[in-house]
Amino acid sequence: MKKSITLSLLAVSALYSADIELAPIDVQSTVITEVAQNAQTSADVAAALSSSIPSIDMSRRSGIANDVLIRGQKRDNISVEMDGTKIYGACPNRMDPPISHILANQIDSIEVIEGPYDVTTYGNLSGGLKIKTKKPTKDFKAQINLGFGAWNYKKFGASASGGNDFIRVVAAISTESSDQYHDGNGNSIAQQIDKYVAVNPAAAGAKLQPAYYDMPAYKKTSAMAKAFITTAKDQELRLSVTANRSDNVLYGNSKMDAIYDDSNIYSVAYNIDNISDSYKNVNLEYFHSDVDHPMGTDYRMASYGANPVITNWLTTNLDGLKLKNTFDIEGYTLLIGLDGSNRKWDGHYEKNGSAATMGYKKSIDNAVTKNAALFTKLSKAYGALNLSAGARVDDTSITNDSYQDNNYHSVGINFLTTYNFNKENKLFFGLGQAYRVPDARELYFFSSQGNLVGTPNLKDTRNQEVDLGYETNNDTFKFKIKTFYSKLKDYIYYHKGYTTNAFENIDATIYGGEVSSSYYATDDMTIDMGASYKRGKKDKALAGQTNTNLADMAPLRGNIALNYEYANNSLATLETLMSARWNKVDDDNGEQVLAGWAILNAKVKHAVNKKFDLTVGVNNMFDVTYAQSNTYADLVLVTGGGDVMLMNEPGRYVYTNLDFKF
């Protein structure tokens, strides 16, 4: 039981039912494994992460493609990379966050970085996600996954892997679709909009047109292929490609929907191990990612009849190169690397499919961000004491065709230590500093009216943070507690009510903590518990405002799960997720008070035999109506003069999953 049941800090059953196992963790990260093998009913990685890691919250944007926050930080304050490839979305309104471009059923592990402790990745200000997909195997393996659920949810996934001593290959495909989910009141996405408009008639243009009122919520198809080629002893050429195609994704409380969202991710890497006794590894990787994303009012009443369809069409592409060298010198592990990338981001508005009719207004005018960096990390164990130190030097330039160009230079450093009192108890401490530059939206974004919403002279943001924690792990229970304090200098913040130069630099503080535990009641039963709390404050209120609360700081949240292994590889889970009332909000900048909530999930995963697993479950068993995402004005959401429209979470969701292995 203790070998097979997760020792996670939260429940095994996630919202949308993604089982997740947690590997051993350090102060700066948590490694999640078994993501793909146990993901049940959705490609939405955000839903799985938010119910599995206390420090992660989810921003509900639609039925899929939702965003994540780590300790209240989102957007470019956290980084996302897959197999070493940095990923960006194209939408300035976060309709396609980076994790939405990843093939969920092929994820092997996710490392969640908490704090400024990753020197290998550009832009890791306050945390990040390092996602690794499955490697090809020499032995032949294949898998077919079928999923069915409420609201006509359907999923098909298949993968195969195999090879020989010279080449190993893996290929996978996944397709899924769903009608509009219903909240606990039984309202579909279209009906949630209707209810808001009934109270705020000025927002009538956000309603779905009659022809699209019952349209599906989304359709998503993804494919991935990898080839690892052995070119010589301890040398390998690694090729990878991932393609995602999402169509007609409804975003209920946004003013536009995604007509489609297409992305491609490529990488070519060459890896050499055991070069000498001290030179352990060199890895050189080229990576590319691109996204094509038009969003428009096609399905809304704003374009009904003679009213024009307004489209904001955005594209982004990234090319990068990373070199890493690892040495083992007299017990010291030394990493030295170079990192460089070039990102282009461009967008324009169209009226009825023609840019000319709007005077070819730009939303982002050919912004190019170039980064070059040198990074290093040194680690050493002194008996019970483990020490590591890292540093990263960045040089970044941002250019565009309309306003001033910008250059930024920064030095990030961190220090980490773990003291092992014995095999069961350890204390860990971290101290770090990291920077991130403004992105093109914050610097140069134009509204459809031609107003410069961005602020071209923004400074880069600095995070200075300290982390402290304690963990004990024995045959009876596991317990961990972590605290952090983060001081943000020139934090980039949105000022509601400003039609031009709406972003500004402020100073702020975030602090909080997370606690998790697992109690092994019997050989067959485990009780998992977890909770997190964070608090954010501006040093002073913005001009013309009085509120000093920092936005995006979700309240105390936690859960308790009971896991019972009733047979070999067969597991029953009963879980409750809870949130306190969200009343410490930045109402000056669009947030509103949200009621507390608690929901109950249940699931049985039954191993019929070694080749076939059957899963049946229900989420939000009592059909509770609740919202977990707030309405900070940095997102452009539906408003009719009163409070901005909230997006309720799904109501009762019944599902089944069939998993065949060959």
N, C-alpha and C positions, 0 to 999 in steps of 0.2 A: 504493500500500500504506500509506504513512505517513499518508495522508489518511483512509483508511477503517478501518484497524485501531485499536482502542482503545489509548490511551497510558496505560491504567490502571496503578495500582500493584499490582494483583493480577490474577488470571486473568480472562479474558473469560467463561469458563464458570463459573457459580456453582452452589452446591448448589441443586438443583431448576432449574439451568440458566437463569439470567437473565443475558444479555449486558448489559454496562454500559460506557458510554463516560464518560471523565472529562474535564471541561472544565478550563481553567486555575484554579488555586486560590490562595487567600491564607492567611495565618496562621490565620484564624479559621474557614475553611469549605472544603469541597470540594463542587463542583457536579457531580451525576451526571445525564447525559442519556441518551436512547434507552432508557429503562427499559421503557416499554410496548411499543415496537416490537420489542424483542428478548426480552421475558419469554417463557419457553417453556412451563413446565408447572405453574405454581402462582401463586395470588394472594398468596402469603406473601412480603411485602416484606422481612420480617426475614431470611429465608434469603438473598435477593439482596444485601442490604446487608452482612451479616456476612462474606460472601466477597468483597466488593469494596472495603471500606474497612478498613485495618489497625486503626483505633481502635474498630471496632464488633465486638461479640460478640453471639451469639444465645442467648437463653434458651429451650430446647426445652420447650414445654408440651403440644404435641399434634402431629397431622399437619398442622395449619395454625394460623393465629392465634398465632404465636410472637412473643416480645418481643425488644427490642434493648437493648444496653448500650453507651454511649459512654464509652470510657476507664474502664470499670468502674462507671459510673453508670447508674441506671435509674429507673423509676417517675417521681415528680415531680421528680427531680433533672435530668431532661431534658424538653424540651418538644416537642410535635408539633403542627403546624398544616398544614392543607390549604387552599390558595388564601386564606390569611389567617384561616381559621377555626380557633381552638384546639379540639383534640379530646381528650376524656377517655373512658376506658372506665368501665363500671359495676361490674365485678367487683373486689372487694378482693384476690382471689387471682390477678389478672392473666390470667384466661381470655380477656379481650377487650382486649388492649392497644390504644392509640389507632391504631397503624398498621394493625390488622386491619379497621378500618372504612373503608378507602380502596380504591377500585376500581383494582386494580393495572394492568390493561391500558389505563388512560387516564392514567397518570402521564406527564407531559412531562419533568419534572426533579425532582431532590431535592437540596436544599442541606443538607449535613451541617455543623452548627455544632459546632466543637470548642472548648470553653471558654466563659467568661462574656462573650461578645462580641456578643450580640444584644440591643439595647435595645428593639426593637420588640415583643418577645413576652414575655408574662407568664410567670414561672417558669423562665426560662432560666438555671438555676444553673450547670451544668457542660457544657452542650451542648444540641443540639436538632436537629430535622428540619423543614425548610420544604419542603413538597411542593406542586408545582404540577401541575395536571392540564391536559390539552390544551385549547387555546382553539378556539372555532369558526372555521372558515375561510369565505371567500367562495366559493371554488371548491368544487365538489362532490367529496367524497372518501368512500370507503367501504372497510371492511375486515372480513373474516371470518377468525376464527382457530379452528382445531380442534386439540386436544391429546389424546394418548393415552399411557398409561404403565403401568408395573407396578402391581400391586395394584388393577387395575380403575380406574385414574385416567382421568377423562374431563372435558374442558373444551370449552365453546363460548363464543365471544365475538364480538360484532359491534358496529360503530360506523359512524356516518355523519355527515357535516358538510357544510354548505353555506349559501348565503344570497345577499344582495345588498348594495348600499350602505347600506340601512337596517337590516337585521337579519341576523345570522349565528347559526346554531344547530348544536349538536352533541349527539348522543344516543348512548348506549352501553349495552350489557347484557352480562353475563357470568354463566355458571353453571358450576360444577364440583363434582365429588364424587370420593370415593376410598374404597376399603376400607382396613382397617388396614394400615399399612406393616409390613414385617418388618425386624428388625435383621440384622446380619451373621451371627448364629446361626440365622436363619430364624424367629425368634419374632415373632409378631404382638404388638400392644399387649396383648391379653388374655393371651397366653402370657408376656410380660414380667412382668405382675402375678403370674401363677401361680408363676413361678420365684422371685420375691421372697417370696411367702407360704410357699413350701415351706421356706424358711430362717427366716422370721419368721411363724409361724402366728397370732400375735396380730393380724395384719393381714388375716385371712381375709375380713372384711367388704368389703374393697376389690376382691375378685374380681368379674368380670362374671357375671351370672346366666346359666344355660344358654340361655335364650331370646334373650339378647343377645350371646352369646359371639363370634359371627362378624358382628355388625352392622357397617355401614359406619362409617368414622372421622368423616365429616362430609359435609355438603352446604351449599354456599354460592352464593347468587344476589345479584348486585349490579346496580344501574342508576344511570345518571347522565345529566343533561341540563343544558345551558347555553344561554343566549341573550344575545347582546351586541347592544344596540339603540343605534344612533347617533341621538341626540336633537338635536344641533347640531354645528357644526364643532368638532372636538377634544373632544367630549363624548360620553360613553357610559354607558348603564345596563347593568349586568351582573347577570344572574340565574343562580343555580346551585342544583341539588338533587342529592343523592346518597342512595341508599337501599341498605342491606345487610341481607340475611336469611340467617343461618346457623342450621342445625338439627342437633341431635343430634351435637355435637362431643365426641368422647371425649378425656379428659385422663387418660392412663394412670396417672401417679404422683400424681394428686390424688385426694381422697376423693369428689369429686363430678364430674359432667359438665355441660356446658352443654345444657340442654334446647332452648333457642333463644337467639339473640342478635340482636336487631333494632336497627338504628340508622338515623337520618335526619340529614342535614346540609343546611342551607339557608344561602344568603347572598344579600344584595342590596347591590350596590355602585354608587356613582356616581363616575365618574372624569372629570376635566377636565385637559387638557394645554394648555401654552402660554398661560397666562392673561395673562402679560406677559413682557417681556424677562428679568425676574429671577424672577418667580413661575412656576415650570415645571410644577407639578402639584399638584392636590388630589384626595384620594381618601377618600371616606366609605363605610364598610362596616358593615352590620348582619349578624351571623351567629348561627346557632342550631344546636345539635346535641343529640340525645337518644338514649339507649340503654335498652332494656328487656332484662333479663338474668336469667332464673331458672336457677339451677344446683341440681342435686339428686342424690340417691342412687338414682334410679329404676332404673338398669341394674345396680346393684351388689348383692352378696349381703347387704349391710347392710340392705336393704329386702326381702329374699326371704321368701316365705311370709307369716307374720303380722307380720313386722317392719314398722314404719311407714316410709314415704318421707319423708325430711327434705329440705326445699327452702329455700334462701336466695334470696329474690327481691329483686333490686336494680334501681333505676332511677336515672338521672342525666340532667339536662338543663342546658344552658348557653346563655345569651343574652349577646351581647357587641356592643360598638360600638367602632369604631376610626377615628380621623381622622388622616390623614397629609398634611403639606404639605411640598413640596420647592422650594427656592429656589437659584438660581445667582447669587451676588453677587460680582462681580469675581474670578472663579476659585474661589471657595469654594462648595462644595455643602453646603447646610444642610437638614436634615430636622427638622421639629418635629411632634409628634403627641400625641394623647390616646388613652387606651385604658381601657375599662371593661368589666367582665363580672360576671355573676351566675350561679353554679353551685349547683344543688340536687342533693343526693345522699341517697337514702333506701333503706332495706332492712328486710326482716323475715323471720322464719323461719316455715315452715309444716310441719305434720305431716299426711300423707295429703291434701294439697290444702286444708287448713283452717288458717288462722292462729289461730283461736280455741282449737284443741286444744293449742296450745303457749303459751296465755296471751298471745298476740300479742306474742311477744318481738321486739324490734327488733335488727337487726344494725348499722344506722346510723340514727340518729333525727333525720330531717329536718334534716340539716346544710346550711347555706347559706353559701357563700363569695362575698363581694363584694369586687371589686378596682377601684380607680381609679388611673390612672397618667398621668404626664407624661413624655415621652421626647424626646431630641434627639440628633442626630449631625451633626458638622461634619467635612468632608473637604477637603483641599487638596493639590495636587501642586506641589513645588518642584524643578523639573528632574528629577533622578533619584530624588528623595526624595518618597514619598507618605505623608501623615500623615492620621490620622482620630482623633477623640475622641467618645465617646458617654456619655450619662448617662440614668438612668431613676429616677424617684421613685415609689414605690408606697405606697398605703394600702390595707390589707386587713383585713376583719372576717370572722370565722367564728362562726356561731351554730348552736345545736342545741336540741332540746327536753328534754335530760336533764342536761347538765353545763354547766360554765362556758363563757361566750363568750370569744373571744380577738380582740385587735386587734394588728396588726403594721404597722410603718412602716420603710421601708428606702430607701437610696440606692445604686444601682448605677452604676459608672463603668467606662470602659475606654479604653485608648489603644493604637492600632495604627500601626505604621510599616513600610514596605518600602523598602529601598534597592536600586536597580537598578545594579549595577556596569557592566553593558552589556546588550545584548539577550538574552544567554544566561544571565547569572548574577544572582541577587538574594538578599538577606538580609532576613529579616522577624522582627519582634519584636512581642509583645503583652503587655499588662499589664491585668488586669481584676478587678473585684469585682462579685459578684451575690448575690442572696438568693432563697430560696424559703420559703414558709410551710408548716407541716405540713398534710397533707390530713385529711379527715374520718376515714379509716381509722386513721391514726396517733393522732388525738385521741380518737375516740369509738366505735371499733368494739367490738361485743359478740360474744362467742362464743355458740353455741347453748345453752350451759349458763347463760348470763346473766352471765358474767364480763366486766368492762370490760377488754378487751385493750389498748385505746388509752390514751394518757396525756394528759389534757386540758390540762395546763399546759406543753406543749412550747414551746420557743423556735423562732424561724425560723433557718434554716441560712445561713451566709455562706461563700462561696467566694472566696478571693483567689488569683489564679493568674498565672503568667508563662509565656509561650510564646516559643520561639526556634527559627528554622529557616533552612535554606539550600536553594536550588534552582538547578540548572543544566539547560538544555534546548538542545540543538543538533541538527544533522542526523544525528548518529550515536547519541546516547543522551540519556536524561532521567534525572536523579537528584534525589531530594529526601530531606531528613532533617529531622525535627521533634522537639523535646523540650519537656516541660512539667513544671511543679511547681505543685501545688495544695494550698493550706492551707485546711482545712475547720474552721469554728468552729460548734459546736452541731449537728454532723452528726447526723441522726436515724437511730438504729440499733436493731435488734431484739435483745432480750435473751432468749435461749432459756431455758426453764424457768420464766419468770414467767407465771403465769396471769392476772394483772392488771397494768395499767400496764407492758406489755412493751416499749414504745418509750421510748428515752431519748436525751438530747442528749450527744454526746461530741465531742472534738476529734480530728482525724485529718489525715494527709498522704497525698497520692497523687502519684507522679511516674512518668515513663516517657518513651518515645519511639517514633517510627514512621519507617520508612525504606521508600522505594519507588524503583524504577528500571525503565526500558524501554530495551532495546538493539535497534536496528534493524539486524539482521544482514545483511539484503539488502532489496531493494525489496519482496519478498514475505514476508519472515519477520521476526517480532518476538519477543523474549524479554522477558517481564514478570516482575518479582520484587517481593516486599513482605514486611515483617515488622513486628511491634509487640511492645512489652513494657511492662508497667506494674507498679507495686508500691504497695500501700497499707498504712499502719500507723496504728493507734490511738496516741494520745499515752500512754494507759495502759489496761490491761486493765479490763474491766467488773467490777463487784463480784462476788466469788466466782469469778472466772475468772483465767487466767494468760496466755491467748493474746492477742497484740497485733496479729496479722495482720488486715487489713481484708477482709471478705468481698467476693465478686464480682470479684476481681482475677485474671482469667485469665492463664496463663503466656505465655511467648514463643510466638508463633504466626506463621506465614508461609506463602507459597506461591510456586511458580514455574510459569509457563505458556509454552508454545511455540505461537505463532499463525502459521498459514501460509495466505496468500490465494492459492489455486491458480487462481482465475478471478475475473472482475469480480464483486464483492459475494458471493463464495463463500469461506467461511472454515472451516478445520479447526483445532481447538484440543485440545491435550493439556496437562493441568494436574495438579499435585499440591498438596494442602493438608496442612499439618503443624502439630502442636502438641507442645510439650514436656510433660513430666510436670507435673501440677498438684499440687505438694506444699507450697506456701506457702498454707495454708488456715486458716480460722477454725473449727477443729473444736469449739471451745467453743460455737459457735452454728450447728452443724448441717452445716458443710461436711465433705467427705471427700476424700482423696487420689484423683486420677484419673490413669490411665495416659496416657502420651503416645501419639500416633497419627499416621498418615499415610494419605491416601487418594489415589486417582488417578481423574480424570474425563476423558472424551473426548467430543468433539462435532464434527459436521460440519453446517454450515449452507450449503445449496446453493441458489443462485438459479436456478431452472429457467428463468424469464424475468422480465421486469420486473414482472409481476403475481402471481407465485407463487413462494414460498420453501418449501423442504422442509428440516426439521431432524431429524437422528437423533443420539441421544447415549446415553451411559451414565455414570452417577455411581457413585462407590465401586466401581470396576471389580472389585476383588479381594475384595469382600464383607467388608470389615473391620468388626468389632464394636467400637464405641467410643462414649463419651459426651463431649460438649463442654460440657454445662451442669451446674453444681454444685447443691448442696442447702442453701444458706443458709436458715435457719429463718424468714425473713420471708415465705416461701411456705409455705402449709399443704400438706404432701405426705404421702404414704402412709408410715406407720412402724409397725413391729411390735416395737419395743423395741431393735432393733439400729440399724445405719445406715439412714438414710432411703432410700427407693427411688430409684435413678437411672433416667433415661429414656435409653435408647440411641438413637443416630441411625439413620436408615434404612440398610439394606444396599444391595446392588447394585440400581440403578434404571435400567431401560431405557425410553426414551421416544421419541416422534416428535411433530412439530408441523407443521401445515400452515397457511400464512398466505397468504390471497388478498386482493389489493388491486385496487380499482376506481377 
